[in-house]
Amino acid sequence: MTDSFHRPVMAPETIGCLLQVRPSIHLDCTLGDGGHALEILRRSPETFVIGFDVDREALSVAEERLSREFKGRFLALKADYRRLPEVLAEIGIPMVDTVLYDLGVSSRQLDTPERGFSYWGDGPLDMRMDLGRVLTARDIVMTYSEEELARILAEYGEEKFARRIAREIVKARRNREIGTAGALVDIIKRAIPARARTGGGHPARRTFQALRIEVNDEIRLLQRAILDGFYHLKPGGMIAVLSYHSLEDRVVKNTFRSLAGSGEANLVTRKPKTPGAEEVEENPRARSAKLRVAKREMANGTLI
């Protein structure tokens, strides 16, 4: 079963930064299969780990994986990190020592065709991380206007052929349902000029990224979520964020810089850490990862 676990990205670098403070309470806001949490629990025997995730399957996997070996030191909760203050209040934990956000999609989600995240398969266009949400990628493709589609493809996917793809989607849906990943990939390939489809990765990558972000509302509340995590740190506590595309990284960078500019934070990573060549070779999905870490500071002995 261990072979099927999602491989945590940049685990040594991430855990190495967080364990500089030897946390008594660590909050993993994106628990997934529990890979980063496992390393914290193993390397820091005094640490209690709280894990949030909206994916029930991932929570079940993490609980089975960690609860027996680390009984009494681990709590998994079905919770959206964007509700961090309320959830911590509900369990009576006012402050933590370290916080981690891993903003990537897990291998489990990508490799499960019926979840609809991957452009390599032909699963239904779903892309919901939390299956309790209503909006799916199919809903977006079939109901958004051409202008709305072009906007999210350009803004969230940074797709330079956004208008062409949006136009082709609207044209295609007049005649048939676009309900599978394969059907959408075919449309995208028709919309993008042949010369642009060679090199630079799969032609549908940016469109699928944009749809996933829109379905899960990933960017709009990201800055607020990071600030919530930061302001629930004890003095000297560490916050680490792993992002996977420029839009996310820009939000993280600007949020951390603003906190550092006000004297509230110290930038542990002035430039983002990236995975080494060996990790990328073993796990190609790690290639775009960027790790940024900040430490909560005190001013004149007073927590800001």
Phi and psi in degrees as GROMACS dihedral restraints (atoms count N, CA, C in turn):
[ dihedral_restraints ]
;  ai    aj    ak    al  type     phi  dphi    fc
    3     4     5     6     1   -58.1    20    10
    4     5     6     7     1   -30.4    20    10
    6     7     8     9     1   -64.0    20    10
    7     8     9    10     1   -21.2    20    10
    9    10    11    12     1   -90.6    20    10
   10    11    12    13     1    -2.1    20    10
   12    13    14    15     1   -70.8    20    10
   13    14    15    16     1   144.4    20    10
   15    16    17    18     1   -63.5    20    10
   16    17    18    19     1   133.2    20    10
   18    19    20    21     1   -83.0    20    10
   19    20    21    22     1   119.8    20    10
   21    22    23    24     1   -66.9    20    10
   22    23    24    25     1   137.0    20    10
   24    25    26    27     1   -82.5    20    10
   25    26    27    28     1   136.7    20    10
   27    28    29    30     1    49.8    20    10
   28    29    30    31     1    41.9    20    10
   30    31    32    33     1   -59.8    20    10
   31    32    33    34     1   -47.8    20    10
   33    34    35    36     1   -60.0    20    10
   34    35    36    37     1   -43.7    20    10
   36    37    38    39     1   -66.1    20    10
   37    38    39    40     1   -43.3    20    10
   39    40    41    42     1   -66.1    20    10
   40    41    42    43     1   -50.8    20    10
   42    43    44    45     1   -67.2    20    10
   43    44    45    46     1   -36.2    20    10
   45    46    47    48     1   -59.6    20    10
   46    47    48    49     1   -41.0    20    10
   48    49    50    51     1   -67.9    20    10
   49    50    51    52     1   -46.2    20    10
   51    52    53    54     1   -66.2    20    10
   52    53    54    55     1   -36.8    20    10
   54    55    56    57     1   -79.4    20    10
   55    56    57    58     1     2.5    20    10
   57    58    59    60     1   -60.5    20    10
   58    59    60    61     1   -24.1    20    10
   60    61    62    63     1  -105.8    20    10
   61    62    63    64     1     1.5    20    10
   63    64    65    66     1    45.2    20    10
   64    65    66    67     1    71.9    20    10
   66    67    68    69     1   -67.8    20    10
   67    68    69    70     1   144.1    20    10
   69    70    71    72     1   -89.1    20    10
   70    71    72    73     1   -29.2    20    10
   72    73    74    75     1  -132.6    20    10
   73    74    75    76     1   123.1    20    10
   75    76    77    78     1  -114.6    20    10
   76    77    78    79     1   134.7    20    10
   78    79    80    81     1  -111.7    20    10
   79    80    81    82     1   116.7    20    10
   81    82    83    84     1  -100.0    20    10
   82    83    84    85     1   107.2    20    10
   84    85    86    87     1   -78.4    20    10
   85    86    87    88     1   -12.9    20    10
   87    88    89    90     1  -136.8    20    10
   88    89    90    91     1    72.8    20    10
   90    91    92    93     1   -60.8    20    10
   91    92    93    94     1   -42.0    20    10
   93    94    95    96     1    57.0    20    10
   94    95    96    97     1  -136.8    20    10
   96    97    98    99     1   -79.6    20    10
   97    98    99   100     1    -2.1    20    10
   99   100   101   102     1    90.3    20    10
  100   101   102   103     1    18.9    20    10
  102   103   104   105     1   -62.8    20    10
  103   104   105   106     1   -49.2    20    10
  105   106   107   108     1   -67.4    20    10
  106   107   108   109     1   -39.8    20    10
  108   109   110   111     1   -60.9    20    10
  109   110   111   112     1   -40.0    20    10
  111   112   113   114     1   -58.6    20    10
  112   113   114   115     1   -44.3    20    10
  114   115   116   117     1   -65.6    20    10
  115   116   117   118     1   -39.0    20    10
  117   118   119   120     1   -62.2    20    10
  118   119   120   121     1   -47.7    20    10
  120   121   122   123     1   -63.4    20    10
  121   122   123   124     1   -39.0    20    10
  123   124   125   126     1   -71.0    20    10
  124   125   126   127     1   -41.3    20    10
  126   127   128   129     1   -90.6    20    10
  127   128   129   130     1   -11.2    20    10
  129   130   131   132     1  -135.8    20    10
  130   131   132   133     1    82.9    20    10
  132   133   134   135     1   -60.9    20    10
  133   134   135   136     1   -17.9    20    10
  135   136   137   138     1   -89.7    20    10
  136   137   138   139     1     0.6    20    10
  138   139   140   141     1   -94.8    20    10
  139   140   141   142     1   135.8    20    10
  141   142   143   144     1  -101.2    20    10
  142   143   144   145     1   131.7    20    10
  144   145   146   147     1  -111.9    20    10
  145   146   147   148     1   130.8    20    10
  147   148   149   150     1  -109.7    20    10
  148   149   150   151     1   130.6    20    10
  150   151   152   153     1  -121.8    20    10
  151   152   153   154     1   130.7    20    10
  153   154   155   156     1  -105.1    20    10
  154   155   156   157     1   143.8    20    10
  156   157   158   159     1  -161.7    20    10
  157   158   159   160     1   151.9    20    10
  159   160   161   162     1   -96.3    20    10
  160   161   162   163     1    -9.5    20    10
  162   163   164   165     1   -92.8    20    10
  163   164   165   166     1   110.8    20    10
  165   166   167   168     1   -61.7    20    10
  166   167   168   169     1   -37.9    20    10
  168   169   170   171     1   -63.8    20    10
  169   170   171   172     1   -44.4    20    10
  171   172   173   174     1   -62.4    20    10
  172   173   174   175     1   -41.9    20    10
  174   175   176   177     1   -61.0    20    10
  175   176   177   178     1   -42.2    20    10
  177   178   179   180     1   -62.5    20    10
  178   179   180   181     1   -42.8    20    10
  180   181   182   183     1   -63.0    20    10
  181   182   183   184     1   -46.5    20    10
  183   184   185   186     1   -64.3    20    10
  184   185   186   187     1   -41.8    20    10
  186   187   188   189     1   -63.2    20    10
  187   188   189   190     1   -44.9    20    10
  189   190   191   192     1   -63.6    20    10
  190   191   192   193     1   -36.9    20    10
  192   193   194   195     1   -72.0    20    10
  193   194   195   196     1   -36.8    20    10
  195   196   197   198     1  -109.9    20    10
  196   197   198   199     1   -30.2    20    10
  198   199   200   201     1   -64.2    20    10
  199   200   201   202     1   -37.3    20    10
  201   202   203   204     1   -69.7    20    10
  202   203   204   205     1   -51.0    20    10
  204   205   206   207     1   -66.9    20    10
  205   206   207   208     1   -32.8    20    10
  207   208   209   210     1  -120.5    20    10
  208   209   210   211     1    44.1    20    10
  210   211   212   213     1   -56.0    20    10
  211   212   213   214     1   130.0    20    10
  213   214   215   216     1    86.4    20    10
  214   215   216   217     1    -2.9    20    10
  216   217   218   219     1  -121.4    20    10
  217   218   219   220     1     8.6    20    10
  219   220   221   222     1  -146.3    20    10
  220   221   222   223     1   133.4    20    10
  222   223   224   225     1  -134.7    20    10
  223   224   225   226     1   121.4    20    10
  225   226   227   228     1  -105.7    20    10
  226   227   228   229     1   132.6    20    10
  228   229   230   231     1  -130.2    20    10
  229   230   231   232     1   136.1    20    10
  231   232   233   234     1   -76.4    20    10
  232   233   234   235     1   101.7    20    10
  234   235   236   237     1  -155.2    20    10
  235   236   237   238     1   146.2    20    10
  237   238   239   240     1   -89.9    20    10
  238   239   240   241     1   128.7    20    10
  240   241   242   243     1   -61.1    20    10
  241   242   243   244     1   -16.1    20    10
  243   244   245   246     1   -74.9    20    10
  244   245   246   247     1    -5.0    20    10
  246   247   248   249     1  -111.4    20    10
  247   248   249   250     1    25.0    20    10
  249   250   251   252     1   -51.5    20    10
  250   251   252   253     1   -49.7    20    10
  252   253   254   255     1   -59.6    20    10
  253   254   255   256     1   -43.6    20    10
  255   256   257   258     1   -66.4    20    10
  256   257   258   259     1   -41.7    20    10
  258   259   260   261     1   -67.7    20    10
  259   260   261   262     1   -43.0    20    10
  261   262   263   264     1   -63.8    20    10
  262   263   264   265     1   -37.3    20    10
  264   265   266   267     1   -64.1    20    10
  265   266   267   268     1   -39.7    20    10
  267   268   269   270     1   -62.6    20    10
  268   269   270   271     1   -33.3    20    10
  270   271   272   273     1   -98.9    20    10
  271   272   273   274     1     5.2    20    10
  273   274   275   276     1    73.4    20    10
  274   275   276   277     1    31.3    20    10
  276   277   278   279     1  -114.3    20    10
  277   278   279   280     1   100.7    20    10
  279   280   281   282     1   -75.6    20    10
  280   281   282   283     1   -34.6    20    10
  282   283   284   285     1  -141.8    20    10
  283   284   285   286     1   153.5    20    10
  285   286   287   288     1  -128.8    20    10
  286   287   288   289     1   170.9    20    10
  288   289   290   291     1   -95.3    20    10
  289   290   291   292     1   -33.7    20    10
  291   292   293   294     1  -142.7    20    10
  292   293   294   295     1   149.6    20    10
  294   295   296   297     1  -135.2    20    10
  295   296   297   298     1   137.5    20    10
  297   298   299   300     1  -128.0    20    10
  298   299   300   301     1   133.6    20    10
  300   301   302   303     1  -120.5    20    10
  301   302   303   304     1   120.4    20    10
  303   304   305   306     1  -111.7    20    10
  304   305   306   307     1   105.9    20    10
  306   307   308   309     1   -85.3    20    10
  307   308   309   310     1     6.7    20    10
  309   310   311   312     1   -82.3    20    10
  310   311   312   313     1   167.0    20    10
  312   313   314   315     1   -88.1    20    10
  313   314   315   316     1   136.0    20    10
  315   316   317   318     1   -75.1    20    10
  316   317   318   319     1   156.0    20    10
  318   319   320   321     1   -59.5    20    10
  319   320   321   322     1   -34.9    20    10
  321   322   323   324     1   -59.8    20    10
  322   323   324   325     1   -43.6    20    10
  324   325   326   327     1   -68.5    20    10
  325   326   327   328     1   -43.4    20    10
  327   328   329   330     1   -65.0    20    10
  328   329   330   331     1   -36.0    20    10
  330   331   332   333     1   -90.8    20    10
  331   332   333   334     1     4.1    20    10
  333   334   335   336     1  -105.0    20    10
  334   335   336   337     1   101.2    20    10
  336   337   338   339     1   -54.0    20    10
  337   338   339   340     1   -37.5    20    10
  339   340   341   342     1   -69.5    20    10
  340   341   342   343     1   -10.2    20    10
  342   343   344   345     1   -81.1    20    10
  343   344   345   346     1   -21.0    20    10
  345   346   347   348     1    76.9    20    10
  346   347   348   349     1    17.6    20    10
  348   349   350   351     1   -81.8    20    10
  349   350   351   352     1   -26.9    20    10
  351   352   353   354     1   -97.2    20    10
  352   353   354   355     1   139.1    20    10
  354   355   356   357     1   -86.7    20    10
  355   356   357   358     1    -0.5    20    10
  357   358   359   360     1   -86.7    20    10
  358   359   360   361     1   -25.7    20    10
  360   361   362   363     1   -98.6    20    10
  361   362   363   364     1  -162.9    20    10
  363   364   365   366     1  -135.3    20    10
  364   365   366   367     1    39.2    20    10
  366   367   368   369     1   -76.9    20    10
  367   368   369   370     1   172.4    20    10
  369   370   371   372     1   -65.1    20    10
  370   371   372   373     1   148.6    20    10
  372   373   374   375     1   -77.3    20    10
  373   374   375   376     1    87.7    20    10
  375   376   377   378     1  -109.9    20    10
  376   377   378   379     1   -78.4    20    10
  378   379   380   381     1    72.9    20    10
  379   380   381   382     1    13.3    20    10
  381   382   383   384     1   -80.1    20    10
  382   383   384   385     1   125.5    20    10
  384   385   386   387     1   -73.0    20    10
  385   386   387   388     1   -39.6    20    10
  387   388   389   390     1  -104.1    20    10
  388   389   390   391     1   110.7    20    10
  390   391   392   393     1   -69.7    20    10
  391   392   393   394     1    -4.3    20    10
  393   394   395   396     1   -81.2    20    10
  394   395   396   397     1   -13.2    20    10
  396   397   398   399     1   -70.5    20    10
  397   398   399   400     1   156.5    20    10
  399   400   401   402     1   -91.5    20    10
  400   401   402   403     1   -47.3    20    10
  402   403   404   405     1   -68.4    20    10
  403   404   405   406     1   131.4    20    10
  405   406   407   408     1  -118.8    20    10
  406   407   408   409     1   168.7    20    10
  408   409   410   411     1   -63.1    20    10
  409   410   411   412     1   -34.2    20    10
  411   412   413   414     1   -61.7    20    10
  412   413   414   415     1   -41.1    20    10
  414   415   416   417     1   -60.0    20    10
  415   416   417   418     1   -42.3    20    10
  417   418   419   420     1   -64.1    20    10
  418   419   420   421     1   -49.4    20    10
  420   421   422   423     1   -62.1    20    10
  421   422   423   424     1   -35.8    20    10
  423   424   425   426     1   -91.0    20    10
  424   425   426   427     1   -17.6    20    10
  426   427   428   429     1  -123.2    20    10
  427   428   429   430     1   -23.4    20    10
  429   430   431   432     1   -69.1    20    10
  430   431   432   433     1   147.2    20    10
  432   433   434   435     1   -69.3    20    10
  433   434   435   436     1   164.5    20    10
  435   436   437   438     1   -58.4    20    10
  436   437   438   439     1   -39.9    20    10
  438   439   440   441     1   -65.1    20    10
  439   440   441   442     1   -42.9    20    10
  441   442   443   444     1   -66.1    20    10
  442   443   444   445     1   -41.9    20    10
  444   445   446   447     1   -62.0    20    10
  445   446   447   448     1   -45.8    20    10
  447   448   449   450     1   -61.0    20    10
  448   449   450   451     1   -39.2    20    10
  450   451   452   453     1   -63.8    20    10
  451   452   453   454     1   -49.2    20    10
  453   454   455   456     1   -70.5    20    10
  454   455   456   457     1   -32.3    20    10
  456   457   458   459     1   -66.9    20    10
  457   458   459   460     1   -38.5    20    10
  459   460   461   462     1   -74.5    20    10
  460   461   462   463     1   -43.5    20    10
  462   463   464   465     1   -77.3    20    10
  463   464   465   466     1   -47.6    20    10
  465   466   467   468     1   -92.4    20    10
  466   467   468   469     1   -24.9    20    10
  468   469   470   471     1  -104.7    20    10
  469   470   471   472     1   -12.0    20    10
  471   472   473   474     1    50.4    20    10
  472   473   474   475     1    42.6    20    10
  474   475   476   477     1   -90.1    20    10
  475   476   477   478     1   117.6    20    10
  477   478   479   480     1   -74.0    20    10
  478   479   480   481     1   -16.7    20    10
  480   481   482   483     1  -101.9    20    10
  481   482   483   484     1    28.8    20    10
  483   484   485   486     1   -56.1    20    10
  484   485   486   487     1   -45.6    20    10
  486   487   488   489     1   -67.1    20    10
  487   488   489   490     1   -39.9    20    10
  489   490   491   492     1   -64.7    20    10
  490   491   492   493     1   -42.8    20    10
  492   493   494   495     1   -66.5    20    10
  493   494   495   496     1   -44.4    20    10
  495   496   497   498     1   -59.7    20    10
  496   497   498   499     1   -42.8    20    10
  498   499   500   501     1   -63.1    20    10
  499   500   501   502     1   -42.1    20    10
  501   502   503   504     1   -68.6    20    10
  502   503   504   505     1   -36.0    20    10
  504   505   506   507     1   -63.2    20    10
  505   506   507   508     1   -48.6    20    10
  507   508   509   510     1   -62.5    20    10
  508   509   510   511     1   -40.0    20    10
  510   511   512   513     1   -63.1    20    10
  511   512   513   514     1   -44.9    20    10
  513   514   515   516     1   -68.1    20    10
  514   515   516   517     1   -38.6    20    10
  516   517   518   519     1   -72.3    20    10
  517   518   519   520     1   -12.5    20    10
  519   520   521   522     1   -66.3    20    10
  520   521   522   523     1   -26.5    20    10
  522   523   524   525     1  -107.0    20    10
  523   524   525   526     1   -21.3    20    10
  525   526   527   528     1  -159.7    20    10
  526   527   528   529     1   163.3    20    10
  528   529   530   531     1   -70.5    20    10
  529   530   531   532     1   135.8    20    10
  531   532   533   534     1  -109.2    20    10
  532   533   534   535     1    91.7    20    10
  534   535   536   537     1  -118.1    20    10
  535   536   537   538     1    -2.6    20    10
  537   538   539   540     1  -127.5    20    10
  538   539   540   541     1   158.8    20    10
  540   541   542   543     1   -60.1    20    10
  541   542   543   544     1   -42.5    20    10
  543   544   545   546     1   -61.7    20    10
  544   545   546   547     1   -41.5    20    10
  546   547   548   549     1   -63.5    20    10
  547   548   549   550     1   -40.3    20    10
  549   550   551   552     1   -69.3    20    10
  550   551   552   553     1   -40.5    20    10
  552   553   554   555     1   -58.8    20    10
  553   554   555   556     1   -42.2    20    10
  555   556   557   558     1   -59.9    20    10
  556   557   558   559     1   -41.6    20    10
  558   559   560   561     1   -65.0    20    10
  559   560   561   562     1   -43.5    20    10
  561   562   563   564     1   -62.3    20    10
  562   563   564   565     1   -42.2    20    10
  564   565   566   567     1   -63.7    20    10
  565   566   567   568     1   -35.8    20    10
  567   568   569   570     1   -68.5    20    10
  568   569   570   571     1   -32.0    20    10
  570   571   572   573     1   -78.4    20    10
  571   572   573   574     1   -30.1    20    10
  573   574   575   576     1   -90.7    20    10
  574   575   576   577     1   131.8    20    10
  576   577   578   579     1   -56.3    20    10
  577   578   579   580     1   144.2    20    10
  579   580   581   582     1   -54.5    20    10
  580   581   582   583     1   -41.5    20    10
  582   583   584   585     1   -64.5    20    10
  583   584   585   586     1   -24.9    20    10
  585   586   587   588     1   -87.5    20    10
  586   587   588   589     1    -7.1    20    10
  588   589   590   591     1   -90.9    20    10
  589   590   591   592     1    -1.5    20    10
  591   592   593   594     1  -100.9    20    10
  592   593   594   595     1   126.4    20    10
  594   595   596   597     1    77.8    20    10
  595   596   597   598     1   164.9    20    10
  597   598   599   600     1    78.2    20    10
  598   599   600   601     1    17.0    20    10
  600   601   602   603     1    88.1    20    10
  601   602   603   604     1  -178.0    20    10
  603   604   605   606     1   -64.9    20    10
  604   605   606   607     1   135.9    20    10
  606   607   608   609     1   -63.3    20    10
  607   608   609   610     1   -20.1    20    10
  609   610   611   612     1   -92.4    20    10
  610   611   612   613     1    -3.3    20    10
  612   613   614   615     1   -57.3    20    10
  613   614   615   616     1   -47.0    20    10
  615   616   617   618     1   -70.1    20    10
  616   617   618   619     1   -37.2    20    10
  618   619   620   621     1   -65.1    20    10
  619   620   621   622     1   -44.9    20    10
  621   622   623   624     1   -64.8    20    10
  622   623   624   625     1   -37.6    20    10
  624   625   626   627     1   -60.2    20    10
  625   626   627   628     1   -46.6    20    10
  627   628   629   630     1   -62.2    20    10
  628   629   630   631     1   -43.6    20    10
  630   631   632   633     1   -64.0    20    10
  631   632   633   634     1   -42.2    20    10
  633   634   635   636     1   -61.9    20    10
  634   635   636   637     1   -42.1    20    10
  636   637   638   639     1   -63.9    20    10
  637   638   639   640     1   -42.0    20    10
  639   640   641   642     1   -67.2    20    10
  640   641   642   643     1   -44.0    20    10
  642   643   644   645     1   -58.2    20    10
  643   644   645   646     1   -44.1    20    10
  645   646   647   648     1   -98.9    20    10
  646   647   648   649     1     4.8    20    10
  648   649   650   651     1    51.3    20    10
  649   650   651   652     1    49.6    20    10
  651   652   653   654     1   -76.5    20    10
  652   653   654   655     1   -32.1    20    10
  654   655   656   657     1   -94.0    20    10
  655   656   657   658     1   -39.0    20    10
  657   658   659   660     1   -54.6    20    10
  658   659   660   661     1   -39.4    20    10
  660   661   662   663     1  -109.8    20    10
  661   662   663   664     1    13.3    20    10
  663   664   665   666     1   -65.1    20    10
  664   665   666   667     1   -45.2    20    10
  666   667   668   669     1   -59.7    20    10
  667   668   669   670     1   -44.6    20    10
  669   670   671   672     1   -61.9    20    10
  670   671   672   673     1   -39.8    20    10
  672   673   674   675     1   -64.8    20    10
  673   674   675   676     1   -42.4    20    10
  675   676   677   678     1   -64.0    20    10
  676   677   678   679     1   -41.8    20    10
  678   679   680   681     1   -64.4    20    10
  679   680   681   682     1   -38.5    20    10
  681   682   683   684     1   -60.0    20    10
  682   683   684   685     1   -44.7    20    10
  684   685   686   687     1   -62.3    20    10
  685   686   687   688     1   -44.5    20    10
  687   688   689   690     1   -61.1    20    10
  688   689   690   691     1   -45.0    20    10
  690   691   692   693     1   -78.0    20    10
  691   692   693   694     1    -1.3    20    10
  693   694   695   696     1  -104.0    20    10
  694   695   696   697     1    12.3    20    10
  696   697   698   699     1   -85.8    20    10
  697   698   699   700     1   143.0    20    10
  699   700   701   702     1   -72.1    20    10
  700   701   702   703     1   163.1    20    10
  702   703   704   705     1   -53.8    20    10
  703   704   705   706     1   131.6    20    10
  705   706   707   708     1    84.0    20    10
  706   707   708   709     1    -0.9    20    10
  708   709   710   711     1   -71.0    20    10
  709   710   711   712     1   159.1    20    10
  711   712   713   714     1  -114.3    20    10
  712   713   714   715     1   141.8    20    10
  714   715   716   717     1  -124.0    20    10
  715   716   717   718     1   131.3    20    10
  717   718   719   720     1  -125.3    20    10
  718   719   720   721     1   137.8    20    10
  720   721   722   723     1  -131.7    20    10
  721   722   723   724     1   125.9    20    10
  723   724   725   726     1  -102.8    20    10
  724   725   726   727     1   119.8    20    10
  726   727   728   729     1  -119.0    20    10
  727   728   729   730     1   165.1    20    10
  729   730   731   732     1  -132.1    20    10
  730   731   732   733     1     0.4    20    10
  732   733   734   735     1  -150.8    20    10
  733   734   735   736     1   164.0    20    10
  735   736   737   738     1   -62.2    20    10
  736   737   738   739     1   -32.4    20    10
  738   739   740   741     1   -64.1    20    10
  739   740   741   742     1   -47.4    20    10
  741   742   743   744     1   -63.1    20    10
  742   743   744   745     1   -47.3    20    10
  744   745   746   747     1   -61.5    20    10
  745   746   747   748     1   -34.7    20    10
  747   748   749   750     1   -63.7    20    10
  748   749   750   751     1   -41.7    20    10
  750   751   752   753     1   -63.1    20    10
  751   752   753   754     1   -46.0    20    10
  753   754   755   756     1   -62.5    20    10
  754   755   756   757     1   -48.7    20    10
  756   757   758   759     1   -58.2    20    10
  757   758   759   760     1   -48.7    20    10
  759   760   761   762     1   -67.6    20    10
  760   761   762   763     1   -36.1    20    10
  762   763   764   765     1   -65.4    20    10
  763   764   765   766     1   -47.3    20    10
  765   766   767   768     1   -64.3    20    10
  766   767   768   769     1   -40.9    20    10
  768   769   770   771     1   -63.6    20    10
  769   770   771   772     1   -39.4    20    10
  771   772   773   774     1   -62.8    20    10
  772   773   774   775     1   -42.8    20    10
  774   775   776   777     1   -65.3    20    10
  775   776   777   778     1   -38.8    20    10
  777   778   779   780     1   -68.7    20    10
  778   779   780   781     1   -38.7    20    10
  780   781   782   783     1   -63.7    20    10
  781   782   783   784     1   -30.8    20    10
  783   784   785   786     1   -87.3    20    10
  784   785   786   787     1     0.1    20    10
  786   787   788   789     1    82.6    20    10
  787   788   789   790     1     5.5    20    10
  789   790   791   792     1   -83.8    20    10
  790   791   792   793     1   -22.1    20    10
  792   793   794   795     1  -135.4    20    10
  793   794   795   796     1   154.6    20    10
  795   796   797   798     1  -113.5    20    10
  796   797   798   799     1   128.7    20    10
  798   799   800   801     1   -78.8    20    10
  799   800   801   802     1   107.4    20    10
  801   802   803   804     1   -69.9    20    10
  802   803   804   805     1   -34.8    20    10
  804   805   806   807     1  -117.1    20    10
  805   806   807   808     1   103.1    20    10
  807   808   809   810     1   -71.9    20    10
  808   809   810   811     1   -31.7    20    10
  810   811   812   813     1  -119.0    20    10
  811   812   813   814     1   148.2    20    10
  813   814   815   816     1   -66.8    20    10
  814   815   816   817     1   144.1    20    10
  816   817   818   819     1   -79.5    20    10
  817   818   819   820     1   145.9    20    10
  819   820   821   822     1  -128.7    20    10
  820   821   822   823     1   158.5    20    10
  822   823   824   825     1   -68.2    20    10
  823   824   825   826     1   149.7    20    10
  825   826   827   828     1   -76.3    20    10
  826   827   828   829     1   167.7    20    10
  828   829   830   831     1   -60.0    20    10
  829   830   831   832     1   -36.9    20    10
  831   832   833   834     1   -65.8    20    10
  832   833   834   835     1   -43.0    20    10
  834   835   836   837     1   -65.4    20    10
  835   836   837   838     1   -41.5    20    10
  837   838   839   840     1   -63.8    20    10
  838   839   840   841     1   -38.1    20    10
  840   841   842   843     1   -65.1    20    10
  841   842   843   844     1   -40.6    20    10
  843   844   845   846     1   -77.3    20    10
  844   845   846   847     1   -31.4    20    10
  846   847   848   849     1  -138.8    20    10
  847   848   849   850     1    82.9    20    10
  849   850   851   852     1   -55.2    20    10
  850   851   852   853     1   -25.3    20    10
  852   853   854   855     1   -68.4    20    10
  853   854   855   856     1   -12.0    20    10
  855   856   857   858     1   -83.7    20    10
  856   857   858   859     1    -8.8    20    10
  858   859   860   861     1   -59.5    20    10
  859   860   861   862     1   -31.2    20    10
  861   862   863   864     1   -94.8    20    10
  862   863   864   865     1     3.6    20    10
  864   865   866   867     1   -68.5    20    10
  865   866   867   868     1   142.8    20    10
  867   868   869   870     1  -134.7    20    10
  868   869   870   871     1   131.3    20    10
  870   871   872   873     1  -110.6    20    10
  871   872   873   874     1   124.6    20    10
  873   874   875   876     1  -122.3    20    10
  874   875   876   877     1   139.2    20    10
  876   877   878   879     1  -133.7    20    10
  877   878   879   880     1   138.1    20    10
  879   880   881   882     1  -134.3    20    10
  880   881   882   883     1   154.9    20    10
  882   883   884   885     1  -118.0    20    10
  883   884   885   886     1   134.4    20    10
  885   886   887   888     1   -77.0    20    10
  886   887   888   889     1   130.1    20    10
  888   889   890   891     1  -106.1    20    10
  889   890   891   892     1   168.4    20    10
  891   892   893   894     1  -117.8    20    10
  892   893   894   895     1   149.6    20    10
  894   895   896   897     1  -115.0    20    10
  895   896   897   898     1   118.4    20    10
  897   898   899   900     1    55.4    20    10
  898   899   900   901     1    38.6    20    10
  900   901   902   903     1    77.8    20    10
  901   902   903   904     1     4.4    20    10
  903   904   905   906     1  -116.6    20    10
  904   905   906   907     1   133.3    20    10
  906   907   908   909     1   -67.0    20    10
  907   908   909   910     1   128.7    20    10
